[in-house]
């Protein structure tokens, strides 16, 4: 089996590369330490709302669920002491 072997694998790789480029561009805009948090918050907000508007009503519930899941993942990455036993 060669990677990527499925259509979703190919899409996942493409989305990863696009997200990486978006994050790198946002980070490059945050040249001053004071500005970094504001740029990061704006980048996340704009991306999430773009997804919200791009997908239909049913998919918005999936977006909400995924944001909750990712919030927990980021929380555990920032504070490993919150990992479940």
Secondary structure, 3 states (H helix, E strand, C coil): CCCCCCHHHHHHHHHHHHHHHHHHHHHHHCCCHHHHHHHHHHHHHHHHHHHHHHCCHHHHHHHHHHHHHHHHHHHHHHCHHHCCC
